[in-house]
Amino acid sequence: MLVANPAMANPFADASEITITGRDRGKFSLASGYASHGEDVRLVRGRSGKVTELWLGGGQWLPEARLAAEMKGRYAKKR
């Protein structure tokens, strides 16, 4: 499995590679420079089985609505 970098002109140039180790688990098997070589990758599922989080190494990725709610709660001006 490859991890593309959409900020690059060619998103798949130097793409990190993930080796799948379980149903919702993997490990970076190839990564460039300061990427996450050797670190874990995992999916977190809710009770319904729907994916609620993606962890790539130490980075947590959330669905847009959940991220927006978290940012609003964290950074909105308090009255």
PDB file of N, CA, C and O in Angstrom, chain B, residues numbered from 101:
ATOM      1  N   MET B 101       0.850  -1.157   0.000  1.00  0.00           N
ATOM      2  CA  MET B 101       0.000   0.000   0.000  1.00  0.00           C
ATOM      3  C   MET B 101       0.905   1.233   0.000  1.00  0.00           C
ATOM      4  O   MET B 101       1.928   1.255   0.685  1.00  0.00           O
ATOM      5  N   LEU B 102       0.535   2.239  -0.755  1.00  0.00           N
ATOM      6  CA  LEU B 102       1.308   3.477  -0.838  1.00  0.00           C
ATOM      7  C   LEU B 102       0.585   4.624  -0.146  1.00  0.00           C
ATOM      8  O   LEU B 102      -0.644   4.660  -0.097  1.00  0.00           O
ATOM      9  N   VAL B 103       1.360   5.554   0.383  1.00  0.00           N
ATOM     10  CA  VAL B 103       0.815   6.775   0.971  1.00  0.00           C
ATOM     11  C   VAL B 103       1.272   7.936   0.097  1.00  0.00           C
ATOM     12  O   VAL B 103       2.454   8.281   0.092  1.00  0.00           O
ATOM     13  N   ALA B 104       0.357   8.534  -0.633  1.00  0.00           N
ATOM     14  CA  ALA B 104       0.678   9.645  -1.523  1.00  0.00           C
ATOM     15  C   ALA B 104       0.786  10.942  -0.734  1.00  0.00           C
ATOM     16  O   ALA B 104       0.217  11.075   0.350  1.00  0.00           O
ATOM     17  N   ASN B 105       1.530  11.900  -1.296  1.00  0.00           N
ATOM     18  CA  ASN B 105       1.675  13.219  -0.688  1.00  0.00           C
ATOM     19  C   ASN B 105       1.056  14.247  -1.631  1.00  0.00           C
ATOM     20  O   ASN B 105       1.711  14.668  -2.585  1.00  0.00           O
ATOM     21  N   PRO B 106      -0.196  14.663  -1.389  1.00  0.00           N
ATOM     22  CA  PRO B 106      -0.891  15.549  -2.323  1.00  0.00           C
ATOM     23  C   PRO B 106      -0.262  16.927  -2.475  1.00  0.00           C
ATOM     24  O   PRO B 106      -0.618  17.653  -3.403  1.00  0.00           O
ATOM     25  N   ALA B 107       0.654  17.311  -1.601  1.00  0.00           N
ATOM     26  CA  ALA B 107       1.309  18.613  -1.712  1.00  0.00           C
ATOM     27  C   ALA B 107       2.397  18.615  -2.777  1.00  0.00           C
ATOM     28  O   ALA B 107       2.874  19.679  -3.172  1.00  0.00           O
ATOM     29  N   MET B 108       2.788  17.452  -3.240  1.00  0.00           N
ATOM     30  CA  MET B 108       3.863  17.343  -4.233  1.00  0.00           C
ATOM     31  C   MET B 108       3.296  17.472  -5.651  1.00  0.00           C
ATOM     32  O   MET B 108       2.126  17.169  -5.888  1.00  0.00           O
ATOM     33  N   ALA B 109       4.133  17.923  -6.587  1.00  0.00           N
ATOM     34  CA  ALA B 109       3.717  17.995  -7.988  1.00  0.00           C
ATOM     35  C   ALA B 109       3.369  16.598  -8.497  1.00  0.00           C
ATOM     36  O   ALA B 109       2.414  16.430  -9.256  1.00  0.00           O
ATOM     37  N   ASN B 110       4.138  15.602  -8.081  1.00  0.00           N
ATOM     38  CA  ASN B 110       3.849  14.199  -8.376  1.00  0.00           C
ATOM     39  C   ASN B 110       3.608  13.516  -7.032  1.00  0.00           C
ATOM     40  O   ASN B 110       4.571  13.131  -6.370  1.00  0.00           O
ATOM     41  N   PRO B 111       2.351  13.354  -6.606  1.00  0.00           N
ATOM     42  CA  PRO B 111       2.032  12.851  -5.266  1.00  0.00           C
ATOM     43  C   PRO B 111       2.612  11.478  -4.942  1.00  0.00           C
ATOM     44  O   PRO B 111       2.742  11.126  -3.770  1.00  0.00           O
ATOM     45  N   PHE B 112       2.965  10.696  -5.971  1.00  0.00           N
ATOM     46  CA  PHE B 112       3.486   9.348  -5.718  1.00  0.00           C
ATOM     47  C   PHE B 112       5.006   9.266  -5.799  1.00  0.00           C
ATOM     48  O   PHE B 112       5.578   8.188  -5.635  1.00  0.00           O
ATOM     49  N   ALA B 113       5.667  10.402  -6.052  1.00  0.00           N
ATOM     50  CA  ALA B 113       7.130  10.413  -6.037  1.00  0.00           C
ATOM     51  C   ALA B 113       7.575  10.245  -4.588  1.00  0.00           C
ATOM     52  O   ALA B 113       7.111  10.978  -3.713  1.00  0.00           O
ATOM     53  N   ASP B 114       8.443   9.318  -4.327  1.00  0.00           N
ATOM     54  CA  ASP B 114       8.925   9.040  -2.969  1.00  0.00           C
ATOM     55  C   ASP B 114       7.792   8.713  -2.009  1.00  0.00           C
ATOM     56  O   ASP B 114       7.868   9.048  -0.827  1.00  0.00           O
ATOM     57  N   ALA B 115       6.743   8.063  -2.498  1.00  0.00           N
ATOM     58  CA  ALA B 115       5.621   7.687  -1.638  1.00  0.00           C
ATOM     59  C   ALA B 115       6.081   6.661  -0.603  1.00  0.00           C
ATOM     60  O   ALA B 115       6.861   5.761  -0.911  1.00  0.00           O
ATOM     61  N   SER B 116       5.593   6.807   0.612  1.00  0.00           N
ATOM     62  CA  SER B 116       5.886   5.829   1.655  1.00  0.00           C
ATOM     63  C   SER B 116       5.121   4.548   1.355  1.00  0.00           C
ATOM     64  O   SER B 116       4.050   4.580   0.750  1.00  0.00           O
ATOM     65  N   GLU B 117       5.683   3.417   1.786  1.00  0.00           N
ATOM     66  CA  GLU B 117       5.029   2.128   1.583  1.00  0.00           C
ATOM     67  C   GLU B 117       4.659   1.536   2.931  1.00  0.00           C
ATOM     68  O   GLU B 117       5.427   1.611   3.891  1.00  0.00           O
ATOM     69  N   ILE B 118       3.473   0.946   2.990  1.00  0.00           N
ATOM     70  CA  ILE B 118       2.980   0.309   4.210  1.00  0.00           C
ATOM     71  C   ILE B 118       2.831  -1.183   3.953  1.00  0.00           C
ATOM     72  O   ILE B 118       2.258  -1.599   2.946  1.00  0.00           O
ATOM     73  N   THR B 119       3.352  -1.978   4.873  1.00  0.00           N
ATOM     74  CA  THR B 119       3.141  -3.417   4.833  1.00  0.00           C
ATOM     75  C   THR B 119       1.991  -3.736   5.782  1.00  0.00           C
ATOM     76  O   THR B 119       2.039  -3.385   6.961  1.00  0.00           O
ATOM     77  N   ILE B 120       0.968  -4.395   5.272  1.00  0.00           N
ATOM     78  CA  ILE B 120      -0.193  -4.743   6.079  1.00  0.00           C
ATOM     79  C   ILE B 120       0.191  -5.890   7.012  1.00  0.00           C
ATOM     80  O   ILE B 120       0.746  -6.899   6.575  1.00  0.00           O
ATOM     81  N   THR B 121      -0.113  -5.724   8.316  1.00  0.00           N
ATOM     82  CA  THR B 121       0.224  -6.754   9.300  1.00  0.00           C
ATOM     83  C   THR B 121      -1.010  -7.366   9.955  1.00  0.00           C
ATOM     84  O   THR B 121      -0.892  -8.363  10.667  1.00  0.00           O
ATOM     85  N   GLY B 122      -2.184  -6.795   9.730  1.00  0.00           N
ATOM     86  CA  GLY B 122      -3.427  -7.300  10.305  1.00  0.00           C
ATOM     87  C   GLY B 122      -4.609  -6.601   9.682  1.00  0.00           C
ATOM     88  O   GLY B 122      -4.450  -5.783   8.776  1.00  0.00           O
ATOM     89  N   ARG B 123      -5.808  -6.924  10.167  1.00  0.00           N
ATOM     90  CA  ARG B 123      -7.021  -6.357   9.574  1.00  0.00           C
ATOM     91  C   ARG B 123      -6.989  -4.838   9.552  1.00  0.00           C
ATOM     92  O   ARG B 123      -7.309  -4.233   8.528  1.00  0.00           O
ATOM     93  N   ASP B 124      -6.620  -4.225  10.627  1.00  0.00           N
ATOM     94  CA  ASP B 124      -6.588  -2.765  10.723  1.00  0.00           C
ATOM     95  C   ASP B 124      -5.209  -2.260  11.125  1.00  0.00           C
ATOM     96  O   ASP B 124      -5.092  -1.199  11.738  1.00  0.00           O
ATOM     97  N   ARG B 125      -4.183  -2.998  10.791  1.00  0.00           N
ATOM     98  CA  ARG B 125      -2.832  -2.649  11.229  1.00  0.00           C
ATOM     99  C   ARG B 125      -1.832  -2.783  10.086  1.00  0.00           C
ATOM    100  O   ARG B 125      -2.013  -3.563   9.150  1.00  0.00           O
ATOM    101  N   GLY B 126      -0.780  -1.997  10.202  1.00  0.00           N
ATOM    102  CA  GLY B 126       0.308  -2.067   9.248  1.00  0.00           C
ATOM    103  C   GLY B 126       1.533  -1.416   9.842  1.00  0.00           C
ATOM    104  O   GLY B 126       1.525  -0.963  10.986  1.00  0.00           O
ATOM    105  N   LYS B 127       2.597  -1.375   9.041  1.00  0.00           N
ATOM    106  CA  LYS B 127       3.843  -0.778   9.475  1.00  0.00           C
ATOM    107  C   LYS B 127       4.496  -0.139   8.250  1.00  0.00           C
ATOM    108  O   LYS B 127       4.506  -0.723   7.166  1.00  0.00           O
ATOM    109  N   PHE B 128       5.041   1.064   8.432  1.00  0.00           N
ATOM    110  CA  PHE B 128       5.770   1.687   7.324  1.00  0.00           C
ATOM    111  C   PHE B 128       6.995   0.833   7.030  1.00  0.00           C
ATOM    112  O   PHE B 128       7.851   0.646   7.894  1.00  0.00           O
ATOM    113  N   SER B 129       7.074   0.321   5.818  1.00  0.00           N
ATOM    114  CA  SER B 129       8.213  -0.509   5.438  1.00  0.00           C
ATOM    115  C   SER B 129       9.218   0.261   4.589  1.00  0.00           C
ATOM    116  O   SER B 129      10.364  -0.166   4.440  1.00  0.00           O
ATOM    117  N   LEU B 130       8.798   1.381   4.039  1.00  0.00           N
ATOM    118  CA  LEU B 130       9.693   2.236   3.266  1.00  0.00           C
ATOM    119  C   LEU B 130       9.190   3.664   3.384  1.00  0.00           C
ATOM    120  O   LEU B 130       8.021   3.944   3.118  1.00  0.00           O
ATOM    121  N   ALA B 131      10.066   4.553   3.778  1.00  0.00           N
ATOM    122  CA  ALA B 131       9.690   5.958   3.896  1.00  0.00           C
ATOM    123  C   ALA B 131      10.926   6.801   3.651  1.00  0.00           C
ATOM    124  O   ALA B 131      12.044   6.380   3.947  1.00  0.00           O
ATOM    125  N   SER B 132      10.724   7.984   3.112  1.00  0.00           N
ATOM    126  CA  SER B 132      11.855   8.844   2.773  1.00  0.00           C
ATOM    127  C   SER B 132      12.181   9.827   3.888  1.00  0.00           C
ATOM    128  O   SER B 132      11.341  10.121   4.739  1.00  0.00           O
ATOM    129  N   GLY B 133      13.385  10.320   3.874  1.00  0.00           N
ATOM    130  CA  GLY B 133      13.822  11.407   4.743  1.00  0.00           C
ATOM    131  C   GLY B 133      13.337  11.355   6.170  1.00  0.00           C
ATOM    132  O   GLY B 133      13.705  10.468   6.939  1.00  0.00           O
ATOM    133  N   TYR B 134      12.495  12.333   6.517  1.00  0.00           N
ATOM    134  CA  TYR B 134      12.004  12.462   7.891  1.00  0.00           C
ATOM    135  C   TYR B 134      10.641  11.798   8.078  1.00  0.00           C
ATOM    136  O   TYR B 134       9.922  12.126   9.022  1.00  0.00           O
ATOM    137  N   ALA B 135      10.282  10.891   7.211  1.00  0.00           N
ATOM    138  CA  ALA B 135       8.989  10.216   7.316  1.00  0.00           C
ATOM    139  C   ALA B 135       9.021   9.192   8.452  1.00  0.00           C
ATOM    140  O   ALA B 135       9.914   9.234   9.298  1.00  0.00           O
ATOM    141  N   SER B 136       8.076   8.295   8.476  1.00  0.00           N
ATOM    142  CA  SER B 136       7.832   7.430   9.640  1.00  0.00           C
ATOM    143  C   SER B 136       8.310   5.999   9.463  1.00  0.00           C
ATOM    144  O   SER B 136       7.619   5.080   9.903  1.00  0.00           O
ATOM    145  N   HIS B 137       9.451   5.767   8.846  1.00  0.00           N
ATOM    146  CA  HIS B 137       9.941   4.416   8.580  1.00  0.00           C
ATOM    147  C   HIS B 137       9.920   3.560   9.848  1.00  0.00           C
ATOM    148  O   HIS B 137      10.458   3.953  10.884  1.00  0.00           O
ATOM    149  N   GLY B 138       9.295   2.391   9.753  1.00  0.00           N
ATOM    150  CA  GLY B 138       9.237   1.451  10.867  1.00  0.00           C
ATOM    151  C   GLY B 138       8.102   1.703  11.844  1.00  0.00           C
ATOM    152  O   GLY B 138       7.860   0.874  12.721  1.00  0.00           O
ATOM    153  N   GLU B 139       7.400   2.822  11.719  1.00  0.00           N
ATOM    154  CA  GLU B 139       6.333   3.133  12.674  1.00  0.00           C
ATOM    155  C   GLU B 139       5.027   2.437  12.283  1.00  0.00           C
ATOM    156  O   GLU B 139       4.831   2.038  11.135  1.00  0.00           O
ATOM    157  N   ASP B 140       4.144   2.306  13.271  1.00  0.00           N
ATOM    158  CA  ASP B 140       2.867   1.621  13.083  1.00  0.00           C
ATOM    159  C   ASP B 140       1.857   2.484  12.340  1.00  0.00           C
ATOM    160  O   ASP B 140       1.908   3.714  12.371  1.00  0.00           O
ATOM    161  N   VAL B 141       0.946   1.799  11.676  1.00  0.00           N
ATOM    162  CA  VAL B 141      -0.201   2.398  10.999  1.00  0.00           C
ATOM    163  C   VAL B 141      -1.412   1.624  11.493  1.00  0.00           C
ATOM    164  O   VAL B 141      -1.370   0.397  11.579  1.00  0.00           O
ATOM    165  N   ARG B 142      -2.499   2.334  11.822  1.00  0.00           N
ATOM    166  CA  ARG B 142      -3.682   1.613  12.294  1.00  0.00           C
ATOM    167  C   ARG B 142      -4.960   2.387  12.021  1.00  0.00           C
ATOM    168  O   ARG B 142      -4.967   3.614  11.921  1.00  0.00           O
ATOM    169  N   LEU B 143      -6.030   1.632  11.907  1.00  0.00           N
ATOM    170  CA  LEU B 143      -7.371   2.189  11.800  1.00  0.00           C
ATOM    171  C   LEU B 143      -8.068   1.972  13.132  1.00  0.00           C
ATOM    172  O   LEU B 143      -7.894   0.931  13.765  1.00  0.00           O
ATOM    173  N   VAL B 144      -8.857   2.949  13.559  1.00  0.00           N
ATOM    174  CA  VAL B 144      -9.686   2.814  14.760  1.00  0.00           C
ATOM    175  C   VAL B 144     -11.129   2.819  14.284  1.00  0.00           C
ATOM    176  O   VAL B 144     -11.537   3.696  13.523  1.00  0.00           O
ATOM    177  N   ARG B 145     -11.894   1.846  14.730  1.00  0.00           N
ATOM    178  CA  ARG B 145     -13.289   1.720  14.305  1.00  0.00           C
ATOM    179  C   ARG B 145     -14.240   1.983  15.462  1.00  0.00           C
ATOM    180  O   ARG B 145     -13.926   1.695  16.617  1.00  0.00           O
ATOM    181  N   GLY B 146     -15.400   2.530  15.143  1.00  0.00           N
ATOM    182  CA  GLY B 146     -16.463   2.723  16.126  1.00  0.00           C
ATOM    183  C   GLY B 146     -17.252   1.442  16.304  1.00  0.00           C
ATOM    184  O   GLY B 146     -16.928   0.419  15.701  1.00  0.00           O
ATOM    185  N   ARG B 147     -18.279   1.492  17.123  1.00  0.00           N
ATOM    186  CA  ARG B 147     -19.099   0.304  17.399  1.00  0.00           C
ATOM    187  C   ARG B 147     -19.730  -0.280  16.141  1.00  0.00           C
ATOM    188  O   ARG B 147     -19.917  -1.493  16.041  1.00  0.00           O
ATOM    189  N   SER B 148     -20.054   0.573  15.193  1.00  0.00           N
ATOM    190  CA  SER B 148     -20.690   0.108  13.956  1.00  0.00           C
ATOM    191  C   SER B 148     -19.696  -0.530  12.993  1.00  0.00           C
ATOM    192  O   SER B 148     -20.094  -1.145  12.004  1.00  0.00           O
ATOM    193  N   GLY B 149     -18.413  -0.385  13.278  1.00  0.00           N
ATOM    194  CA  GLY B 149     -17.381  -0.908  12.392  1.00  0.00           C
ATOM    195  C   GLY B 149     -16.841   0.134  11.429  1.00  0.00           C
ATOM    196  O   GLY B 149     -15.892  -0.126  10.689  1.00  0.00           O
ATOM    197  N   LYS B 150     -17.449   1.322  11.440  1.00  0.00           N
ATOM    198  CA  LYS B 150     -16.999   2.406  10.563  1.00  0.00           C
ATOM    199  C   LYS B 150     -15.675   2.971  11.089  1.00  0.00           C
ATOM    200  O   LYS B 150     -15.494   3.131  12.296  1.00  0.00           O
ATOM    201  N   VAL B 151     -14.764   3.268  10.177  1.00  0.00           N
ATOM    202  CA  VAL B 151     -13.469   3.833  10.565  1.00  0.00           C
ATOM    203  C   VAL B 151     -13.678   5.241  11.099  1.00  0.00           C
ATOM    204  O   VAL B 151     -14.297   6.073  10.436  1.00  0.00           O
ATOM    205  N   THR B 152     -13.157   5.513  12.306  1.00  0.00           N
ATOM    206  CA  THR B 152     -13.317   6.820  12.935  1.00  0.00           C
ATOM    207  C   THR B 152     -11.999   7.577  13.038  1.00  0.00           C
ATOM    208  O   THR B 152     -11.999   8.793  13.227  1.00  0.00           O
ATOM    209  N   GLU B 153     -10.874   6.873  12.917  1.00  0.00           N
ATOM    210  CA  GLU B 153      -9.551   7.501  12.984  1.00  0.00           C
ATOM    211  C   GLU B 153      -8.577   6.701  12.132  1.00  0.00           C
ATOM    212  O   GLU B 153      -8.725   5.491  11.965  1.00  0.00           O
ATOM    213  N   LEU B 154      -7.586   7.392  11.601  1.00  0.00           N
ATOM    214  CA  LEU B 154      -6.459   6.769  10.921  1.00  0.00           C
ATOM    215  C   LEU B 154      -5.205   7.296  11.575  1.00  0.00           C
ATOM    216  O   LEU B 154      -5.028   8.508  11.701  1.00  0.00           O
ATOM    217  N   TRP B 155      -4.341   6.405  11.989  1.00  0.00           N
ATOM    218  CA  TRP B 155      -3.061   6.784  12.586  1.00  0.00           C
ATOM    219  C   TRP B 155      -1.948   6.386  11.629  1.00  0.00           C
ATOM    220  O   TRP B 155      -1.813   5.213  11.283  1.00  0.00           O
ATOM    221  N   LEU B 156      -1.155   7.356  11.202  1.00  0.00           N
ATOM    222  CA  LEU B 156       0.025   7.126  10.376  1.00  0.00           C
ATOM    223  C   LEU B 156       1.222   7.534  11.222  1.00  0.00           C
ATOM    224  O   LEU B 156       1.519   8.722  11.351  1.00  0.00           O
ATOM    225  N   GLY B 157       1.911   6.556  11.800  1.00  0.00           N
ATOM    226  CA  GLY B 157       2.979   6.883  12.743  1.00  0.00           C
ATOM    227  C   GLY B 157       2.362   7.626  13.911  1.00  0.00           C
ATOM    228  O   GLY B 157       1.402   7.144  14.512  1.00  0.00           O
ATOM    229  N   GLY B 158       2.894   8.783  14.239  1.00  0.00           N
ATOM    230  CA  GLY B 158       2.377   9.577  15.350  1.00  0.00           C
ATOM    231  C   GLY B 158       1.288  10.549  14.960  1.00  0.00           C
ATOM    232  O   GLY B 158       0.823  11.317  15.802  1.00  0.00           O
ATOM    233  N   GLY B 159       0.866  10.538  13.700  1.00  0.00           N
ATOM    234  CA  GLY B 159      -0.147  11.483  13.234  1.00  0.00           C
ATOM    235  C   GLY B 159      -1.533  10.877  13.198  1.00  0.00           C
ATOM    236  O   GLY B 159      -1.733   9.786  12.665  1.00  0.00           O
ATOM    237  N   GLN B 160      -2.492  11.594  13.770  1.00  0.00           N
ATOM    238  CA  GLN B 160      -3.881  11.149  13.809  1.00  0.00           C
ATOM    239  C   GLN B 160      -4.677  11.904  12.747  1.00  0.00           C
ATOM    240  O   GLN B 160      -4.620  13.132  12.678  1.00  0.00           O
ATOM    241  N   TRP B 161      -5.414  11.171  11.925  1.00  0.00           N
ATOM    242  CA  TRP B 161      -6.260  11.753  10.884  1.00  0.00           C
ATOM    243  C   TRP B 161      -7.705  11.445  11.235  1.00  0.00           C
ATOM    244  O   TRP B 161      -8.056  10.303  11.531  1.00  0.00           O
ATOM    245  N   LEU B 162      -8.547  12.488  11.198  1.00  0.00           N
ATOM    246  CA  LEU B 162      -9.952  12.378  11.589  1.00  0.00           C
ATOM    247  C   LEU B 162     -10.862  12.746  10.429  1.00  0.00           C
ATOM    248  O   LEU B 162     -10.438  13.445   9.509  1.00  0.00           O
ATOM    249  N   PRO B 163     -12.129  12.278  10.462  1.00  0.00           N
ATOM    250  CA  PRO B 163     -13.094  12.739   9.460  1.00  0.00           C
ATOM    251  C   PRO B 163     -13.266  14.259   9.573  1.00  0.00           C
ATOM    252  O   PRO B 163     -13.093  14.831  10.649  1.00  0.00           O
ATOM    253  N   GLU B 164     -13.604  14.894   8.468  1.00  0.00           N
ATOM    254  CA  GLU B 164     -13.678  16.360   8.416  1.00  0.00           C
ATOM    255  C   GLU B 164     -14.585  16.953   9.499  1.00  0.00           C
ATOM    256  O   GLU B 164     -14.194  17.916  10.158  1.00  0.00           O
ATOM    257  N   ALA B 165     -15.772  16.406   9.695  1.00  0.00           N
ATOM    258  CA  ALA B 165     -16.707  16.964  10.678  1.00  0.00           C
ATOM    259  C   ALA B 165     -16.150  16.867  12.096  1.00  0.00           C
ATOM    260  O   ALA B 165     -16.298  17.797  12.889  1.00  0.00           O
ATOM    261  N   ARG B 166     -15.521  15.764  12.408  1.00  0.00           N
ATOM    262  CA  ARG B 166     -14.952  15.594  13.754  1.00  0.00           C
ATOM    263  C   ARG B 166     -13.779  16.543  13.977  1.00  0.00           C
ATOM    264  O   ARG B 166     -13.640  17.120  15.055  1.00  0.00           O
ATOM    265  N   LEU B 167     -12.941  16.702  12.963  1.00  0.00           N
ATOM    266  CA  LEU B 167     -11.818  17.632  13.065  1.00  0.00           C
ATOM    267  C   LEU B 167     -12.325  19.065  13.227  1.00  0.00           C
ATOM    268  O   LEU B 167     -11.804  19.819  14.049  1.00  0.00           O
ATOM    269  N   ALA B 168     -13.344  19.442  12.442  1.00  0.00           N
ATOM    270  CA  ALA B 168     -13.891  20.792  12.534  1.00  0.00           C
ATOM    271  C   ALA B 168     -14.455  21.059  13.928  1.00  0.00           C
ATOM    272  O   ALA B 168     -14.247  22.139  14.480  1.00  0.00           O
ATOM    273  N   ALA B 169     -15.164  20.092  14.502  1.00  0.00           N
ATOM    274  CA  ALA B 169     -15.725  20.260  15.841  1.00  0.00           C
ATOM    275  C   ALA B 169     -14.611  20.391  16.882  1.00  0.00           C
ATOM    276  O   ALA B 169     -14.701  21.209  17.797  1.00  0.00           O
ATOM    277  N   GLU B 170     -13.571  19.587  16.735  1.00  0.00           N
ATOM    278  CA  GLU B 170     -12.448  19.668  17.677  1.00  0.00           C
ATOM    279  C   GLU B 170     -11.746  21.026  17.590  1.00  0.00           C
ATOM    280  O   GLU B 170     -11.417  21.627  18.612  1.00  0.00           O
ATOM    281  N   MET B 171     -11.523  21.498  16.371  1.00  0.00           N
ATOM    282  CA  MET B 171     -10.858  22.791  16.190  1.00  0.00           C
ATOM    283  C   MET B 171     -11.718  23.935  16.724  1.00  0.00           C
ATOM    284  O   MET B 171     -11.202  24.865  17.344  1.00  0.00           O
ATOM    285  N   LYS B 172     -13.040  23.867  16.482  1.00  0.00           N
ATOM    286  CA  LYS B 172     -13.934  24.902  16.980  1.00  0.00           C
ATOM    287  C   LYS B 172     -13.896  24.936  18.505  1.00  0.00           C
ATOM    288  O   LYS B 172     -13.827  26.012  19.099  1.00  0.00           O
ATOM    289  N   GLY B 173     -13.941  23.781  19.134  1.00  0.00           N
ATOM    290  CA  GLY B 173     -13.889  23.713  20.585  1.00  0.00           C
ATOM    291  C   GLY B 173     -12.563  24.192  21.154  1.00  0.00           C
ATOM    292  O   GLY B 173     -12.515  24.771  22.239  1.00  0.00           O
ATOM    293  N   ARG B 174     -11.507  23.951  20.427  1.00  0.00           N
ATOM    294  CA  ARG B 174     -10.172  24.315  20.905  1.00  0.00           C
ATOM    295  C   ARG B 174      -9.829  25.771  20.646  1.00  0.00           C
ATOM    296  O   ARG B 174      -9.204  26.416  21.487  1.00  0.00           O
ATOM    297  N   TYR B 175     -10.231  26.300  19.489  1.00  0.00           N
ATOM    298  CA  TYR B 175      -9.742  27.610  19.064  1.00  0.00           C
ATOM    299  C   TYR B 175     -10.806  28.701  18.968  1.00  0.00           C
ATOM    300  O   TYR B 175     -10.463  29.863  18.749  1.00  0.00           O
ATOM    301  N   ALA B 176     -12.069  28.366  19.122  1.00  0.00           N
ATOM    302  CA  ALA B 176     -13.112  29.395  19.029  1.00  0.00           C
ATOM    303  C   ALA B 176     -12.961  30.377  20.186  1.00  0.00           C
ATOM    304  O   ALA B 176     -12.574  30.003  21.293  1.00  0.00           O
ATOM    305  N   LYS B 177     -13.274  31.634  19.907  1.00  0.00           N
ATOM    306  CA  LYS B 177     -13.181  32.660  20.958  1.00  0.00           C
ATOM    307  C   LYS B 177     -14.204  32.358  22.034  1.00  0.00           C
ATOM    308  O   LYS B 177     -15.362  32.067  21.736  1.00  0.00           O
ATOM    309  N   LYS B 178     -13.783  32.427  23.262  1.00  0.00           N
ATOM    310  CA  LYS B 178     -14.671  32.209  24.406  1.00  0.00           C
ATOM    311  C   LYS B 178     -15.370  33.517  24.733  1.00  0.00           C
ATOM    312  O   LYS B 178     -14.735  34.571  24.759  1.00  0.00           O
ATOM    313  N   ARG B 179     -16.658  33.460  24.981  1.00  0.00           N
ATOM    314  CA  ARG B 179     -17.416  34.666  25.309  1.00  0.00           C
ATOM    315  C   ARG B 179     -17.654  34.762  26.779  1.00  0.00           C
ATOM    316  O   ARG B 179     -18.279  35.716  27.242  1.00  0.00           O
TER     317      ARG B 179
END
